[in-house]
Amino acid sequence: MSVEELIEKVDWEKNNGIVPVVVQDTEGEVLTLAYMNREALKRTLETGYAHYYSRSQKRVRMKGEVSGNVQRVREIKIDCDGDALLLIVEQKGAACHTGNYSCFYRKLGEPERVLPMDYSLTILRELEELIRKRKEEPVEGSYTSRLFQEGRERIYKKFGEEAVEVLVAETREGLIYETADMLYHLLVLLTYNDVSLGEVMAELRRRRG
């Protein structure tokens, strides 16, 4: 059965073009609840890696594109009504943006589990390396690779849009989320211009002196 035929097996009309997706690892642990539209399912089927639709940002992104915590899809199941999906995945790293393995890491009423704060540049260096690889070795379905393929105008426009999102964020959580997006797009912009994070750090050190 072709990708297009598989996509048409889903009832997209019931929820205005999107469906909920329960994500489970190969051991049976529920990792997260996400959403897909047609494009997200298409990219997932074509690449073998989970892509989801962000309702807040209104765009499709590969899970782990920024963090490296990708989900390799082993099986896709559909519910009896055809309007919800279940993904069985091989999870690399943490599935949750908090750093916890699963988004369902606490019982209802339990306090937030705060992980140790990491003030090192390790995550930025790892992200920079991933972005560089996506530039040099494009991956089908990768948002990062697509940015490089679309070129300078698109990359600069996206960074500008994300910077504005930081300025207009209305909640603490929103500010954190949008700042992470802005830093990612800044690294894409720097990589496009063959400028390394180390060079920026060297300039900061020079100014401090």
C-alpha positions in Angstrom: 0.0 0.0 0.0 1.4 3.4 -0.9 2.1 6.3 1.5 -0.9 8.3 0.1 -3.2 5.3 0.4 -2.1 4.8 4.1 -2.7 8.5 4.8 -6.2 8.3 3.4 -7.0 5.5 5.9 -7.2 8.2 8.6 -10.3 10.2 9.3 -8.9 13.7 9.1 -12.3 15.5 8.9 -13.5 14.7 12.5 -11.0 17.0 14.2 -10.4 19.6 11.5 -7.4 18.0 9.9 -5.4 16.7 12.9 -5.5 13.5 14.9 -4.1 12.7 18.4 -1.1 10.4 18.5 -0.2 8.3 21.6 3.5 7.4 21.5 4.8 4.3 23.3 8.3 2.9 23.5 9.1 -0.7 22.5 8.8 -1.8 26.2 5.3 -0.5 26.4 5.9 2.8 28.4 3.7 5.7 27.2 6.0 8.5 26.3 3.8 11.4 25.2 0.6 12.5 23.5 1.2 14.4 20.3 -0.7 15.4 17.1 -0.4 14.8 13.4 -1.8 16.3 10.3 -1.5 14.8 6.8 2.0 16.3 6.2 3.3 15.0 9.6 2.1 11.5 8.9 3.5 11.6 5.3 7.0 12.6 6.6 6.8 10.0 9.3 6.0 7.2 6.8 8.6 8.4 4.3 11.5 8.8 6.8 10.8 6.3 9.5 11.1 9.0 12.1 8.3 10.6 14.1 7.1 14.0 12.9 4.4 15.9 14.7 2.2 18.9 14.1 2.6 21.8 16.6 -0.8 23.3 17.2 0.8 26.4 18.8 3.3 27.0 16.1 1.2 25.6 13.2 4.0 23.7 11.6 5.4 20.2 11.3 8.6 19.2 13.0 10.6 16.0 13.4 10.7 14.9 17.0 14.2 15.4 18.4 15.3 17.5 15.4 16.8 20.1 17.9 17.6 17.9 20.9 18.7 14.8 19.0 16.2 12.7 21.0 14.6 11.2 17.9 11.9 8.6 17.7 12.5 5.8 15.2 9.1 4.4 14.3 8.6 0.6 14.5 4.9 0.4 14.1 1.8 2.6 13.5 -1.6 1.5 14.7 -5.0 3.2 14.2 -7.9 3.1 16.5 -11.3 1.6 15.7 -12.8 4.9 14.7 -9.9 5.8 12.4 -9.3 9.2 14.2 -6.4 8.5 16.5 -3.0 6.8 16.1 -0.6 4.8 18.2 3.1 4.9 17.5 5.5 2.3 18.8 9.0 3.9 18.7 12.6 3.4 19.6 13.2 6.4 21.8 16.6 8.0 21.8 17.2 9.9 25.0 14.4 11.7 26.8 11.0 12.1 25.1 9.9 15.0 27.4 11.2 18.6 27.0 11.8 18.7 30.8 14.5 16.1 30.4 12.4 13.3 31.9 12.2 10.1 29.8 8.4 10.2 29.5 6.0 13.2 29.6 3.9 11.2 32.1 6.6 11.1 34.8 4.4 12.1 37.8 1.0 11.2 39.3 -1.8 13.7 39.3 -1.2 16.1 42.3 2.5 15.3 42.7 4.9 18.2 42.5 7.0 18.9 39.5 10.2 16.8 39.2 13.0 19.3 38.7 16.1 17.9 37.1 19.6 19.3 37.9 20.3 22.5 36.0 22.9 22.2 33.3 24.8 25.4 32.8 27.4 23.9 30.4 27.6 24.5 26.7 27.4 20.8 26.0 23.8 20.8 24.6 24.6 23.8 22.4 27.8 22.1 21.0 25.8 18.9 20.4 23.1 20.9 18.7 25.6 22.8 16.6 27.2 19.6 15.4 23.8 18.1 14.5 22.9 21.3 12.5 26.3 21.1 10.7 25.6 17.5 9.8 22.2 18.3 8.5 23.8 21.0 6.3 26.5 18.8 4.9 24.5 15.6 4.7 20.8 16.5 4.1 18.2 14.2 5.5 14.8 13.7 3.9 12.1 15.1 6.1 14.5 17.1 8.3 13.4 20.6 9.1 17.0 21.7 9.5 18.0 20.3 6.1 15.1 22.0 4.5 16.1 25.4 5.9 19.5 25.1 4.4 18.0 24.0 1.1 15.7 27.0 1.1 18.6 29.3 1.6 19.6 32.6 3.2 16.3 34.5 3.0 14.3 31.7 4.7 16.9 31.2 7.4 17.1 34.9 8.3 13.3 35.3 8.1 12.8 32.3 10.5 15.4 33.7 13.0 13.6 37.1 12.9 10.2 35.4 13.5 11.5 33.5 16.5 13.1 36.6 18.0 9.7 38.3 17.8 8.1 35.3 19.5 10.4 35.7 22.4 9.4 39.4 22.7 5.7 38.6 22.7 5.8 35.5 24.9 3.2 36.0 27.7 4.1 33.2 30.1 7.3 31.9 31.7 6.9 28.6 30.0 6.3 30.3 26.7 9.4 32.5 27.1 11.5 29.4 27.8 10.1 27.5 24.8 10.5 30.5 22.4 14.0 31.3 23.6 15.0 27.7 22.8 13.5 28.0 19.4 15.4 31.3 18.8 18.7 29.8 19.9 18.2 26.9 17.6 17.5 29.2 14.6 20.5 31.4 15.6 22.7 28.3 15.4 21.3 27.5 12.0 22.0 31.1 10.9 25.6 30.9 12.2 26.2 27.6 10.6 24.9 28.9 7.3 27.6 31.6 7.5 30.3 29.1 8.6 30.5 30.8 11.9 31.1 28.5 14.9 29.7 28.9 18.4 33.3 28.8 19.6 34.1 32.0 17.7 31.1 33.8 19.4 32.3 32.6 22.8 35.8 33.9 22.1 34.3 37.3 21.3 32.4 37.3 24.6 35.6 36.4 26.4 37.5 39.2 24.6 34.8 41.7 25.7 34.9 40.5 29.3 38.7 41.1 29.4 
